[in-house]
Amino acid sequence: MGLSTEDFDFQLPEELIAQTPLKDRASSRLLVVDKETGEMQDKHFYEIIDELNAGDALVMNDTKVLPARLYGEKPDTGGHLEVLLLTNLEGDTWETLIKPAKRAKVGTKISFGDGRLTAVVKEELEHGGRIIEFSYEGIFLEVLESLGEMPLPPYIHERLEDPDRYQTVYAKDPGSAAAPTAGLHFTKELLKKIEEKGVKLVYLTLHVGLGTFRPVSVEDVDNHQMHSEFYSLSKESAGILNEVRASGKRIVAVGTTSIRTLETIGSKFGGEIKADSGWTDIFIYPGYEFKVVDAFSTNFHLPKSTLVMLVSAFAGRELVLTAYQHAIEEGYRFFSFGDAMFVK
């Protein structure tokens, strides 16, 4: 028996789950953790610049969150349905979650926004999942922008006043059901200062699925099956990363989505970095040998989640749980709109 899910559990007081974003993105707190010495420092996020050196690469996920929650009704009965877009399979066919699922049998028609967008249920999946096909006039993303809502994670109960606060300032490629939240702390001003210091800003794309938030339900970690997410790394980005590496500088990832993309590519090409795109279900947990990433920033994650396991694979489970305990005692804010840690 390997690691148990319980090995990654901790008691998190409910009031530390951040419900709203701070007005100034970069003023959130930053816990700096040195995995070699175990030393920890309490800082502010804008001080991340002090942790980056000229010649390092800062790698960010430029995915954009879709306004993926739609409220529709069945034209024949008037019954209401909530549809959450998960993955664009091909053309206008999407994998979705529908509530209440029992009202969405194969063949069910759904109308959104007085019929500006309609859909038909094509296939039933488990856990309320449905494959549906949309019909509409015009450009799908524009129709979605006008009818859809930002799908905030289930632990956030407050309404978001400004939808842009759930996007990174560099988001540009629509396709995520959730934000790569480690990137929410950066402002354009901070990125400009980091670049002026000689740090190379590098972008990749991983479209985040909602499976990211799912706690691990199996007892033995080895048996957990990750969901698949689409990623891509351009030739230009791969080239910069190889130069940085050749000069002996560090590849610093922003968030677990950037880590998973870089490590997917590293695992696929025997430790080399190459331009690539495809689907990844990489699951990084203790015992994994990192091939590309030298340091990273990330938010504070849910107990028993694959994300806590990933951070533990890099820094060691005991140090990570000690750091989380420190963060709880110091009143750090947790999850999507919470504070961050920098692990080096």
N, C-alpha and C positions, 0 to 999 in steps of 0.2 A: 504493500500500500504506500503510495507516494504522499504528496501533501494533501491535507484535507481543506475543504473550503473554510472550515472553522478556524484554521490557522491564520486567516486573513480577516477575522472579525474584530470589531472594536465598538465600544459604546459611544455613540455620537449624540450629544444633547440636541434635541429638535431645534432649539433657538439658534444654533450655529449654522443652520441651512439658510444661505443667503436667498432672500425672496426678491430683492430688487438690486439692480446694478448700481454701483457708485456713480456719482455724477462725473467725476474725472476718472477715466479708465485706469490711468497709470498710478493713481494714488492708492490702489489696493496694496495689501501687504505681501511681502515675499520672504519666505523662509528658505535661507540658503543652507544646503546640507552637503557636507563633504564626505563622500562615501569611504574615502581612505582613512580619514582621521576620526570620523563620527562627529566632527564639530558642527554646530548649528549657529546661525546668526539671524536675528530678526531685522528685516529691512523693509523698504517700500519698493514697489515694483519698478519705479523709474530708476532705481539703483541697479537694475539688471545690467545696465551699461558697464558697470564696474566689474562684472563677472565675465565680460566678453573682451577678447583681445583682438588687436588689428590682425587681419589675415584669417580669422575664424569665419566660418559660414554659419549664418542664422537661417534655419530652414523652416518655412511656414507653409501651412496648408491654405490655399486660396479658394477653397470651396465656398459656395454661397448657399445659405439655408433657403429652401423653397418655402413659400407660404403654404405649407403642405396639408393644413387641416381644412377640410371642406364640410359645410353643412348642407345636406341635400334632403330631398323627399322623394317618395315613391309616387309617381303621378297617378297610379291607379287607386292607391289607398290613402295618400296624404301622410303616410307614416314617415317620421323623421329618422335620418341616418347621419352618423358622423363618420367621415372617411378621412383616413390619414395616409397620405402617399408615402411609400417606403422606397421603392426602387423602380426606375423606368426600365422595363425589360426590353422592349423594342417598340419603335413607332409610338403609338398612343396606348400601348398596353402597360399597365403598372401593377406592381405588387402593392397591396394596401392592407390596412387594418380597418375593419368596419365595426361600428357599435350601433345598435345591438346586432351582432353577427347573425342571429337566428332569423332576422328579417331579410337577410341578403343571400337568398338561395341562387343557384345558377340560373341565369335568364332574367333575374330581377333588373328592372330599369330604374335608374336614379337620375333626378333632375336637380341641377344647381343653378341658383341665380335666375329664376324664371326661364329656365331652359336654354340659357346661353351656353351651358355646358351640360352634356348628358353622358351617362355611362351605362354599360351593361356588365353584369357579373358573369365572368367566363368560367371561373374555377374556384372551388373552395379549398382552402389550406387549413392547417390546424391553428389553434389559438386565435380564432377570429380573423385570420388572414384570408384575403380574397384577391384573385387576379381579375382586374376589370379593364375594359377598353372604353376610352373616351371618344366623344364626337363633339365638334365645335367649329365655329367659323373663325378664321384669322390665325393668330399666333398663340400657341398653347400657354407659354410663359406669361404673356400679357393678360390672357383670360384668368389665369391662376392668380396673378398679382391683384386683380380687381375683386376676386371672389374668395381667395384663400386667406387663412390666418396663420401666424407663426406658431408652430407646434412646440410650445415650451415643455421642458421635461415634467414628468408627473409630480415631482416634489416641489414644484414652484406653483404657489396658489394665488399669487398676486397677478393682476393684469399688467402687461408691459406697456408703459405709456408710449415709448419710442421704439418701434420694431427694429430700428437700426442698431440698437444696443445689443441685439442678439446676433449681430453680424460683426465680423472683424473689419477693421478699416481697410483691409486689402482684399476683401472677398470679391471674387469676380466670376467664378464658374458655377452657375446654379446646379444643384443636384443633391444637397444634403437634407436629411430629415432632422438634423440637430447641428448646432454650431460646434466647431472645434474650439472649445471654450478657453483653452490656454492662450489663444491668440487675442481674446477680448480685451486684454490688459494693455495692448499696444495702442499708442496714438500715432498719428502721422509725424508729429514733432519728435517723439521719442525714436521712431524708426530713422528719421533724418539724422538725429544725433549719433545713433549707432552706426549708420553708414559713414558719417563724417569721421568716425573714429577708425575707419578702415575695415570694418566688418562687412562681409559680403552678404547681401540679402538674397536668399534663394527661395523660389516657390515651387511647390509641387501641389498635386490635387489628390485628395481622398474624399469621396462622398460618404459622409457619416450616416450610418443606418441607426435606427433606434435600438438595435440589439446591443449597442455600446452600453446602454444603461441597465441592461438586464443583469440582475444578480445571478451568480452561478448556482444552478439548482441541483447539480450533482454533488455528492459528498466527496468523491475522489476527483481532484482537480484534473488529473490525466484524462478523465472521461468527458470533459466539457467540450462541446462542439461550437466553435465560433461561427457567426453569420458572415456572409461574404460582402465585401465592399469594393467598389471600383476605384482604382488609383491610376495616376499617370505622372511620370517624371520626364520632362522634356530633355532634348539633346543638350540644349544650352545649360540647363540646371545641372545635368550630370557632368558636363564639362567643367563647370565652376567647382563642383564638389571634388572632382578628381584633382584639380589644381591645388585646392586647399589641403587636401590630404597629402599630396606630393611635397608640399612645402612644410609638412609637419605640424600644421595648425589643426584646430578642432572642428568637428561637425557638431553643431549645437541645434537640437531639434526643439521646435515649439509644439508641445503637446503630444499626446499618445498617438494621434492619427499620423503625424509626421514621422514619429518613431516607427510605427507599424509599416508605413510605406517604404521607408529607407531600409528597414530590416528585411522586408519581403524581397526587395531587389538584391540586397546583400546575400540573402540565403539562396536566392535563385541562381546568382552568378558567382558562387564560390567566394564571396567577400568583395567582389568587384562592384563598382557603381556604373550602371549603364542606363541609357534612356529606355524606358519600358512603360507599358500600361497593361492593365488586366484586372482580374478579380483576386482579392486576397482574403483568406480566412486565417491568417497567421495568429497564433495564440502564444504570447510571450509570458512565461512564468518562470519562477526560480529553477535554475538548471540550464536556462537558455544562455548561449554565448553571444554577446553583442558583436556584430560584424561591421557596423558603420557608425553608429551614434556614440559620441564621446561625452556629451552632457546634454541636459534638457531642462526646460521649464514645463510645469504641468500644474493643474489645479488639484484640490484635495477631493478625493473620490469616495464613492459609496463603500461601506463595509462589504466584504466578500465579493467585490466586483473584479472583473478581469483587469481593470485599470490599476487597482491596488497591487495586483499580482505582477503586472508589467513593471511598475516602479520598483517592486521588491526584487525582481529579477536583476535589475541594474544595481541597486544599492544594498540589497540584503534585507530579508524580511524583518529581522529584529530592529535594525536601524530605522526602517520605514515606519514600523509601528511605534517606535520611540518618538520619531519626528511627529507623527500624527497625534500622539499623546501630548507632546509639547504644544502643538497647534491648538488642541482642544483646551488645554489649561490657559493658554494665552488669548483665547477667544478669537482665533482666526475664523474667517467665514468660509463655509464649505460649498462645494459643488459648482454648478455652472456660473453663477454670478459671484462666486466667492473669491478668496485670495489664492495665491500661487506659491509653489515651491520651485527652487532651482537646485537641481541635483548634479553634482560634478564629481 
